[in-house]
Amino acid sequence: MINGLSVNYVYLATGVTDMRKSINGLSLIVSEQFGHDPFNGSVFVFCNRSRDKLKILYWECNGFWLKKQLIYCRYFALKYLIKQLVK
């Protein structure tokens, strides 16, 4: 995703997230529903109902990164996703 990414934790949001939400909506979910600080250098991963779309939110020193990933196979490996995030 981003070379040289300094990640504290990777959080996977269980359940369904409305994929119409963008940076502001997703950061509100992180702070209000999860009780985490979206500015602490952690990666937050959200998926839709059919689990074929992911949104990945990350704060880097002066702004948010938001990556949208489409999954073309029916199932994806979480271990592979996390390796791609922190390489």
Jmol script that loads the backbone (N, CA, C; Angstrom):
load data "model"
ATOM      1  N   MET A   1       0.829  -1.189   0.000  1.00  0.00           N
ATOM      2  CA  MET A   1       0.000   0.000   0.000  1.00  0.00           C
ATOM      3  C   MET A   1       0.870   1.247   0.000  1.00  0.00           C
ATOM      4  N   ILE A   2       1.556   1.496   1.102  1.00  0.00           N
ATOM      5  CA  ILE A   2       2.413   2.665   1.229  1.00  0.00           C
ATOM      6  C   ILE A   2       3.772   2.166   1.703  1.00  0.00           C
ATOM      7  N   ASN A   3       4.817   2.433   0.961  1.00  0.00           N
ATOM      8  CA  ASN A   3       6.147   1.990   1.372  1.00  0.00           C
ATOM      9  C   ASN A   3       6.581   2.734   2.624  1.00  0.00           C
ATOM     10  N   GLY A   4       7.220   2.022   3.530  1.00  0.00           N
ATOM     11  CA  GLY A   4       7.706   2.635   4.754  1.00  0.00           C
ATOM     12  C   GLY A   4       6.602   2.951   5.744  1.00  0.00           C
ATOM     13  N   LEU A   5       5.513   2.241   5.678  1.00  0.00           N
ATOM     14  CA  LEU A   5       4.365   2.475   6.549  1.00  0.00           C
ATOM     15  C   LEU A   5       4.713   2.080   7.976  1.00  0.00           C
ATOM     16  N   SER A   6       4.520   2.992   8.919  1.00  0.00           N
ATOM     17  CA  SER A   6       4.769   2.718  10.322  1.00  0.00           C
ATOM     18  C   SER A   6       3.424   2.481  11.001  1.00  0.00           C
ATOM     19  N   VAL A   7       3.097   1.216  11.222  1.00  0.00           N
ATOM     20  CA  VAL A   7       1.778   0.831  11.729  1.00  0.00           C
ATOM     21  C   VAL A   7       1.886   0.367  13.165  1.00  0.00           C
ATOM     22  N   ASN A   8       1.030   0.919  14.034  1.00  0.00           N
ATOM     23  CA  ASN A   8       0.959   0.444  15.417  1.00  0.00           C
ATOM     24  C   ASN A   8       0.160  -0.850  15.497  1.00  0.00           C
ATOM     25  N   TYR A   9      -1.082  -0.807  15.028  1.00  0.00           N
ATOM     26  CA  TYR A   9      -1.980  -1.958  15.046  1.00  0.00           C
ATOM     27  C   TYR A   9      -2.794  -1.979  13.769  1.00  0.00           C
ATOM     28  N   VAL A  10      -3.329  -3.163  13.429  1.00  0.00           N
ATOM     29  CA  VAL A  10      -4.276  -3.306  12.330  1.00  0.00           C
ATOM     30  C   VAL A  10      -5.587  -3.772  12.939  1.00  0.00           C
ATOM     31  N   TYR A  11      -6.643  -2.981  12.757  1.00  0.00           N
ATOM     32  CA  TYR A  11      -7.962  -3.308  13.291  1.00  0.00           C
ATOM     33  C   TYR A  11      -8.887  -3.667  12.134  1.00  0.00           C
ATOM     34  N   LEU A  12      -9.531  -4.819  12.229  1.00  0.00           N
ATOM     35  CA  LEU A  12     -10.505  -5.250  11.239  1.00  0.00           C
ATOM     36  C   LEU A  12     -11.890  -5.077  11.840  1.00  0.00           C
ATOM     37  N   ALA A  13     -12.693  -4.224  11.213  1.00  0.00           N
ATOM     38  CA  ALA A  13     -14.054  -3.976  11.706  1.00  0.00           C
ATOM     39  C   ALA A  13     -14.917  -5.175  11.377  1.00  0.00           C
ATOM     40  N   THR A  14     -15.423  -5.831  12.398  1.00  0.00           N
ATOM     41  CA  THR A  14     -16.322  -6.946  12.168  1.00  0.00           C
ATOM     42  C   THR A  14     -17.702  -6.398  11.835  1.00  0.00           C
ATOM     43  N   GLY A  15     -18.460  -7.161  11.110  1.00  0.00           N
ATOM     44  CA  GLY A  15     -19.778  -6.691  10.713  1.00  0.00           C
ATOM     45  C   GLY A  15     -19.710  -5.961   9.387  1.00  0.00           C
ATOM     46  N   VAL A  16     -20.780  -5.245   9.093  1.00  0.00           N
ATOM     47  CA  VAL A  16     -20.947  -4.600   7.794  1.00  0.00           C
ATOM     48  C   VAL A  16     -20.757  -3.094   7.935  1.00  0.00           C
ATOM     49  N   THR A  17     -20.040  -2.505   6.993  1.00  0.00           N
ATOM     50  CA  THR A  17     -19.848  -1.057   6.945  1.00  0.00           C
ATOM     51  C   THR A  17     -20.448  -0.529   5.649  1.00  0.00           C
ATOM     52  N   ASP A  18     -21.111   0.602   5.742  1.00  0.00           N
ATOM     53  CA  ASP A  18     -21.665   1.259   4.563  1.00  0.00           C
ATOM     54  C   ASP A  18     -20.508   1.801   3.727  1.00  0.00           C
ATOM     55  N   MET A  19     -20.330   1.261   2.532  1.00  0.00           N
ATOM     56  CA  MET A  19     -19.201   1.639   1.686  1.00  0.00           C
ATOM     57  C   MET A  19     -19.375   3.011   1.039  1.00  0.00           C
ATOM     58  N   ARG A  20     -20.507   3.670   1.271  1.00  0.00           N
ATOM     59  CA  ARG A  20     -20.667   5.045   0.792  1.00  0.00           C
ATOM     60  C   ARG A  20     -19.916   6.025   1.685  1.00  0.00           C
ATOM     61  N   LYS A  21     -19.531   5.579   2.877  1.00  0.00           N
ATOM     62  CA  LYS A  21     -18.798   6.450   3.796  1.00  0.00           C
ATOM     63  C   LYS A  21     -17.392   6.702   3.274  1.00  0.00           C
ATOM     64  N   SER A  22     -16.918   7.910   3.498  1.00  0.00           N
ATOM     65  CA  SER A  22     -15.571   8.267   3.087  1.00  0.00           C
ATOM     66  C   SER A  22     -14.730   8.510   4.342  1.00  0.00           C
ATOM     67  N   ILE A  23     -13.702   9.321   4.242  1.00  0.00           N
ATOM     68  CA  ILE A  23     -12.758   9.517   5.340  1.00  0.00           C
ATOM     69  C   ILE A  23     -13.452  10.016   6.606  1.00  0.00           C
ATOM     70  N   ASN A  24     -14.288  11.032   6.488  1.00  0.00           N
ATOM     71  CA  ASN A  24     -14.933  11.595   7.679  1.00  0.00           C
ATOM     72  C   ASN A  24     -15.847  10.579   8.360  1.00  0.00           C
ATOM     73  N   GLY A  25     -16.657   9.875   7.586  1.00  0.00           N
ATOM     74  CA  GLY A  25     -17.571   8.892   8.163  1.00  0.00           C
ATOM     75  C   GLY A  25     -16.851   7.721   8.795  1.00  0.00           C
ATOM     76  N   LEU A  26     -15.806   7.234   8.143  1.00  0.00           N
ATOM     77  CA  LEU A  26     -15.056   6.103   8.690  1.00  0.00           C
ATOM     78  C   LEU A  26     -14.276   6.499   9.934  1.00  0.00           C
ATOM     79  N   SER A  27     -13.714   7.711   9.948  1.00  0.00           N
ATOM     80  CA  SER A  27     -12.990   8.140  11.155  1.00  0.00           C
ATOM     81  C   SER A  27     -13.949   8.352  12.328  1.00  0.00           C
ATOM     82  N   LEU A  28     -15.192   8.759  12.052  1.00  0.00           N
ATOM     83  CA  LEU A  28     -16.201   8.855  13.113  1.00  0.00           C
ATOM     84  C   LEU A  28     -16.545   7.478  13.672  1.00  0.00           C
ATOM     85  N   ILE A  29     -16.645   6.481  12.813  1.00  0.00           N
ATOM     86  CA  ILE A  29     -16.898   5.113  13.284  1.00  0.00           C
ATOM     87  C   ILE A  29     -15.763   4.663  14.192  1.00  0.00           C
ATOM     88  N   VAL A  30     -14.536   4.937  13.790  1.00  0.00           N
ATOM     89  CA  VAL A  30     -13.370   4.536  14.587  1.00  0.00           C
ATOM     90  C   VAL A  30     -13.413   5.184  15.964  1.00  0.00           C
ATOM     91  N   SER A  31     -13.691   6.476  16.020  1.00  0.00           N
ATOM     92  CA  SER A  31     -13.636   7.175  17.309  1.00  0.00           C
ATOM     93  C   SER A  31     -14.875   6.931  18.164  1.00  0.00           C
ATOM     94  N   GLU A  32     -16.065   6.952  17.578  1.00  0.00           N
ATOM     95  CA  GLU A  32     -17.281   6.865  18.385  1.00  0.00           C
ATOM     96  C   GLU A  32     -17.716   5.426  18.669  1.00  0.00           C
ATOM     97  N   GLN A  33     -17.678   4.552  17.686  1.00  0.00           N
ATOM     98  CA  GLN A  33     -18.155   3.184  17.903  1.00  0.00           C
ATOM     99  C   GLN A  33     -17.071   2.261  18.452  1.00  0.00           C
ATOM    100  N   PHE A  34     -15.835   2.453  17.991  1.00  0.00           N
ATOM    101  CA  PHE A  34     -14.755   1.579  18.449  1.00  0.00           C
ATOM    102  C   PHE A  34     -14.020   2.136  19.651  1.00  0.00           C
ATOM    103  N   GLY A  35     -14.098   3.454  19.873  1.00  0.00           N
ATOM    104  CA  GLY A  35     -13.401   4.063  20.991  1.00  0.00           C
ATOM    105  C   GLY A  35     -11.899   4.191  20.789  1.00  0.00           C
ATOM    106  N   HIS A  36     -11.447   4.195  19.541  1.00  0.00           N
ATOM    107  CA  HIS A  36     -10.025   4.341  19.240  1.00  0.00           C
ATOM    108  C   HIS A  36      -9.764   5.712  18.636  1.00  0.00           C
ATOM    109  N   ASP A  37      -8.521   6.129  18.715  1.00  0.00           N
ATOM    110  CA  ASP A  37      -8.097   7.390  18.112  1.00  0.00           C
ATOM    111  C   ASP A  37      -7.672   7.126  16.671  1.00  0.00           C
ATOM    112  N   PRO A  38      -8.369   7.686  15.670  1.00  0.00           N
ATOM    113  CA  PRO A  38      -7.992   7.417  14.278  1.00  0.00           C
ATOM    114  C   PRO A  38      -6.651   8.039  13.873  1.00  0.00           C
ATOM    115  N   PHE A  39      -6.077   8.897  14.727  1.00  0.00           N
ATOM    116  CA  PHE A  39      -4.829   9.584  14.412  1.00  0.00           C
ATOM    117  C   PHE A  39      -3.603   8.912  15.047  1.00  0.00           C
ATOM    118  N   ASN A  40      -3.742   7.698  15.580  1.00  0.00           N
ATOM    119  CA  ASN A  40      -2.648   7.095  16.335  1.00  0.00           C
ATOM    120  C   ASN A  40      -1.705   6.219  15.507  1.00  0.00           C
ATOM    121  N   GLY A  41      -1.856   6.204  14.186  1.00  0.00           N
ATOM    122  CA  GLY A  41      -0.948   5.422  13.356  1.00  0.00           C
ATOM    123  C   GLY A  41      -1.371   3.981  13.163  1.00  0.00           C
ATOM    124  N   SER A  42      -2.610   3.649  13.495  1.00  0.00           N
ATOM    125  CA  SER A  42      -3.119   2.304  13.262  1.00  0.00           C
ATOM    126  C   SER A  42      -3.869   2.264  11.938  1.00  0.00           C
ATOM    127  N   VAL A  43      -4.003   1.071  11.400  1.00  0.00           N
ATOM    128  CA  VAL A  43      -4.743   0.844  10.163  1.00  0.00           C
ATOM    129  C   VAL A  43      -6.101   0.265  10.529  1.00  0.00           C
ATOM    130  N   PHE A  44      -7.144   0.791   9.924  1.00  0.00           N
ATOM    131  CA  PHE A  44      -8.509   0.334  10.169  1.00  0.00           C
ATOM    132  C   PHE A  44      -9.082  -0.186   8.861  1.00  0.00           C
ATOM    133  N   VAL A  45      -9.571  -1.436   8.884  1.00  0.00           N
ATOM    134  CA  VAL A  45     -10.061  -2.107   7.676  1.00  0.00           C
ATOM    135  C   VAL A  45     -11.559  -2.342   7.832  1.00  0.00           C
ATOM    136  N   PHE A  46     -12.314  -1.942   6.819  1.00  0.00           N
ATOM    137  CA  PHE A  46     -13.774  -2.075   6.810  1.00  0.00           C
ATOM    138  C   PHE A  46     -14.183  -2.878   5.587  1.00  0.00           C
ATOM    139  N   CYS A  47     -15.252  -3.684   5.695  1.00  0.00           N
ATOM    140  CA  CYS A  47     -15.731  -4.433   4.535  1.00  0.00           C
ATOM    141  C   CYS A  47     -17.245  -4.275   4.408  1.00  0.00           C
ATOM    142  N   ASN A  48     -17.744  -4.552   3.203  1.00  0.00           N
ATOM    143  CA  ASN A  48     -19.171  -4.426   2.938  1.00  0.00           C
ATOM    144  C   ASN A  48     -19.887  -5.739   3.237  1.00  0.00           C
ATOM    145  N   ARG A  49     -21.202  -5.759   3.007  1.00  0.00           N
ATOM    146  CA  ARG A  49     -22.026  -6.928   3.337  1.00  0.00           C
ATOM    147  C   ARG A  49     -21.597  -8.174   2.561  1.00  0.00           C
ATOM    148  N   SER A  50     -21.337  -8.029   1.283  1.00  0.00           N
ATOM    149  CA  SER A  50     -20.975  -9.197   0.478  1.00  0.00           C
ATOM    150  C   SER A  50     -19.484  -9.539   0.554  1.00  0.00           C
ATOM    151  N   ARG A  51     -18.743  -8.763   1.307  1.00  0.00           N
ATOM    152  CA  ARG A  51     -17.321  -8.984   1.559  1.00  0.00           C
ATOM    153  C   ARG A  51     -16.489  -9.029   0.275  1.00  0.00           C
ATOM    154  N   ASP A  52     -16.864  -8.210  -0.693  1.00  0.00           N
ATOM    155  CA  ASP A  52     -16.060  -8.123  -1.907  1.00  0.00           C
ATOM    156  C   ASP A  52     -15.433  -6.743  -2.087  1.00  0.00           C
ATOM    157  N   LYS A  53     -15.622  -5.862  -1.094  1.00  0.00           N
ATOM    158  CA  LYS A  53     -15.008  -4.538  -1.107  1.00  0.00           C
ATOM    159  C   LYS A  53     -14.427  -4.243   0.270  1.00  0.00           C
ATOM    160  N   LEU A  54     -13.236  -3.671   0.282  1.00  0.00           N
ATOM    161  CA  LEU A  54     -12.597  -3.249   1.522  1.00  0.00           C
ATOM    162  C   LEU A  54     -12.268  -1.774   1.416  1.00  0.00           C
ATOM    163  N   LYS A  55     -12.325  -1.085   2.546  1.00  0.00           N
ATOM    164  CA  LYS A  55     -11.785   0.270   2.652  1.00  0.00           C
ATOM    165  C   LYS A  55     -10.806   0.257   3.811  1.00  0.00           C
ATOM    166  N   ILE A  56      -9.640   0.829   3.554  1.00  0.00           N
ATOM    167  CA  ILE A  56      -8.554   0.821   4.528  1.00  0.00           C
ATOM    168  C   ILE A  56      -8.208   2.267   4.855  1.00  0.00           C
ATOM    169  N   LEU A  57      -8.294   2.610   6.137  1.00  0.00           N
ATOM    170  CA  LEU A  57      -8.085   3.978   6.599  1.00  0.00           C
ATOM    171  C   LEU A  57      -6.810   4.039   7.439  1.00  0.00           C
ATOM    172  N   TYR A  58      -5.967   5.036   7.133  1.00  0.00           N
ATOM    173  CA  TYR A  58      -4.703   5.193   7.861  1.00  0.00           C
ATOM    174  C   TYR A  58      -4.356   6.680   7.933  1.00  0.00           C
ATOM    175  N   TRP A  59      -3.921   7.131   9.104  1.00  0.00           N
ATOM    176  CA  TRP A  59      -3.473   8.516   9.293  1.00  0.00           C
ATOM    177  C   TRP A  59      -1.961   8.550   9.173  1.00  0.00           C
ATOM    178  N   GLU A  60      -1.464   9.447   8.317  1.00  0.00           N
ATOM    179  CA  GLU A  60      -0.019   9.611   8.180  1.00  0.00           C
ATOM    180  C   GLU A  60       0.326  11.085   8.339  1.00  0.00           C
ATOM    181  N   CYS A  61       0.961  11.443   9.378  1.00  0.00           N
ATOM    182  CA  CYS A  61       1.459  12.750   9.827  1.00  0.00           C
ATOM    183  C   CYS A  61       0.609  13.972   9.471  1.00  0.00           C
ATOM    184  N   ASN A  62       0.138  14.136   8.263  1.00  0.00           N
ATOM    185  CA  ASN A  62      -0.637  15.350   7.965  1.00  0.00           C
ATOM    186  C   ASN A  62      -1.929  15.087   7.199  1.00  0.00           C
ATOM    187  N   GLY A  63      -2.357  13.831   7.117  1.00  0.00           N
ATOM    188  CA  GLY A  63      -3.602  13.548   6.421  1.00  0.00           C
ATOM    189  C   GLY A  63      -3.912  12.059   6.402  1.00  0.00           C
ATOM    190  N   PHE A  64      -5.135  11.731   6.021  1.00  0.00           N
ATOM    191  CA  PHE A  64      -5.573  10.342   5.951  1.00  0.00           C
ATOM    192  C   PHE A  64      -5.261   9.753   4.589  1.00  0.00           C
ATOM    193  N   TRP A  65      -4.949   8.466   4.587  1.00  0.00           N
ATOM    194  CA  TRP A  65      -4.907   7.654   3.390  1.00  0.00           C
ATOM    195  C   TRP A  65      -6.171   6.815   3.410  1.00  0.00           C
ATOM    196  N   LEU A  66      -6.874   6.741   2.296  1.00  0.00           N
ATOM    197  CA  LEU A  66      -8.044   5.866   2.176  1.00  0.00           C
ATOM    198  C   LEU A  66      -7.854   5.033   0.925  1.00  0.00           C
ATOM    199  N   LYS A  67      -7.742   3.738   1.114  1.00  0.00           N
ATOM    200  CA  LYS A  67      -7.575   2.827  -0.010  1.00  0.00           C
ATOM    201  C   LYS A  67      -8.829   1.989  -0.142  1.00  0.00           C
ATOM    202  N   LYS A  68      -9.335   1.874  -1.347  1.00  0.00           N
ATOM    203  CA  LYS A  68     -10.482   1.019  -1.627  1.00  0.00           C
ATOM    204  C   LYS A  68      -9.978  -0.169  -2.422  1.00  0.00           C
ATOM    205  N   GLN A  69     -10.306  -1.350  -1.968  1.00  0.00           N
ATOM    206  CA  GLN A  69      -9.836  -2.578  -2.603  1.00  0.00           C
ATOM    207  C   GLN A  69     -11.031  -3.419  -3.005  1.00  0.00           C
ATOM    208  N   LEU A  70     -11.089  -3.819  -4.261  1.00  0.00           N
ATOM    209  CA  LEU A  70     -12.115  -4.740  -4.738  1.00  0.00           C
ATOM    210  C   LEU A  70     -11.540  -6.141  -4.720  1.00  0.00           C
ATOM    211  N   ILE A  71     -12.298  -7.077  -4.174  1.00  0.00           N
ATOM    212  CA  ILE A  71     -11.862  -8.465  -4.077  1.00  0.00           C
ATOM    213  C   ILE A  71     -12.587  -9.248  -5.164  1.00  0.00           C
ATOM    214  N   TYR A  72     -11.839  -9.807  -6.106  1.00  0.00           N
ATOM    215  CA  TYR A  72     -12.462 -10.517  -7.224  1.00  0.00           C
ATOM    216  C   TYR A  72     -12.680 -11.992  -6.945  1.00  0.00           C
ATOM    217  N   CYS A  73     -11.942 -12.560  -6.013  1.00  0.00           N
ATOM    218  CA  CYS A  73     -12.226 -13.933  -5.634  1.00  0.00           C
ATOM    219  C   CYS A  73     -13.207 -13.896  -4.462  1.00  0.00           C
ATOM    220  N   ARG A  74     -13.890 -14.960  -4.223  1.00  0.00           N
ATOM    221  CA  ARG A  74     -14.946 -14.966  -3.211  1.00  0.00           C
ATOM    222  C   ARG A  74     -14.383 -14.806  -1.792  1.00  0.00           C
ATOM    223  N   TYR A  75     -13.236 -15.366  -1.544  1.00  0.00           N
ATOM    224  CA  TYR A  75     -12.644 -15.304  -0.212  1.00  0.00           C
ATOM    225  C   TYR A  75     -11.253 -14.696  -0.315  1.00  0.00           C
ATOM    226  N   PHE A  76     -10.854 -13.994   0.716  1.00  0.00           N
ATOM    227  CA  PHE A  76      -9.503 -13.441   0.727  1.00  0.00           C
ATOM    228  C   PHE A  76      -8.818 -13.832   2.022  1.00  0.00           C
ATOM    229  N   ALA A  77      -7.512 -13.891   1.969  1.00  0.00           N
ATOM    230  CA  ALA A  77      -6.733 -14.286   3.136  1.00  0.00           C
ATOM    231  C   ALA A  77      -6.339 -13.043   3.918  1.00  0.00           C
ATOM    232  N   LEU A  78      -6.764 -12.970   5.153  1.00  0.00           N
ATOM    233  CA  LEU A  78      -6.456 -11.825   6.003  1.00  0.00           C
ATOM    234  C   LEU A  78      -4.949 -11.699   6.219  1.00  0.00           C
ATOM    235  N   LYS A  79      -4.251 -12.823   6.364  1.00  0.00           N
ATOM    236  CA  LYS A  79      -2.803 -12.776   6.571  1.00  0.00           C
ATOM    237  C   LYS A  79      -2.116 -12.114   5.366  1.00  0.00           C
ATOM    238  N   TYR A  80      -2.563 -12.425   4.148  1.00  0.00           N
ATOM    239  CA  TYR A  80      -2.004 -11.802   2.947  1.00  0.00           C
ATOM    240  C   TYR A  80      -2.286 -10.314   2.934  1.00  0.00           C
ATOM    241  N   LEU A  81      -3.493  -9.907   3.312  1.00  0.00           N
ATOM    242  CA  LEU A  81      -3.868  -8.490   3.345  1.00  0.00           C
ATOM    243  C   LEU A  81      -2.977  -7.713   4.312  1.00  0.00           C
ATOM    244  N   ILE A  82      -2.755  -8.245   5.493  1.00  0.00           N
ATOM    245  CA  ILE A  82      -1.940  -7.553   6.493  1.00  0.00           C
ATOM    246  C   ILE A  82      -0.482  -7.468   6.010  1.00  0.00           C
ATOM    247  N   LYS A  83       0.021  -8.518   5.354  1.00  0.00           N
ATOM    248  CA  LYS A  83       1.382  -8.459   4.815  1.00  0.00           C
ATOM    249  C   LYS A  83       1.499  -7.358   3.771  1.00  0.00           C
ATOM    250  N   GLN A  84       0.481  -7.178   2.942  1.00  0.00           N
ATOM    251  CA  GLN A  84       0.508  -6.144   1.930  1.00  0.00           C
ATOM    252  C   GLN A  84       0.455  -4.756   2.545  1.00  0.00           C
ATOM    253  N   LEU A  85      -0.236  -4.606   3.666  1.00  0.00           N
ATOM    254  CA  LEU A  85      -0.363  -3.305   4.321  1.00  0.00           C
ATOM    255  C   LEU A  85       0.945  -2.836   4.909  1.00  0.00           C
ATOM    256  N   VAL A  86       1.719  -3.738   5.470  1.00  0.00           N
ATOM    257  CA  VAL A  86       2.900  -3.341   6.233  1.00  0.00           C
ATOM    258  C   VAL A  86       4.211  -3.638   5.530  1.00  0.00           C
ATOM    259  N   LYS A  87       4.196  -3.939   4.242  1.00  0.00           N
ATOM    260  CA  LYS A  87       5.463  -4.229   3.551  1.00  0.00           C
ATOM    261  C   LYS A  87       6.266  -2.972   3.318  1.00  0.00           C
TER     262      LYS A  87
END
end "model"
wireframe off; spacefill off
backbone 0.3
color backbone group
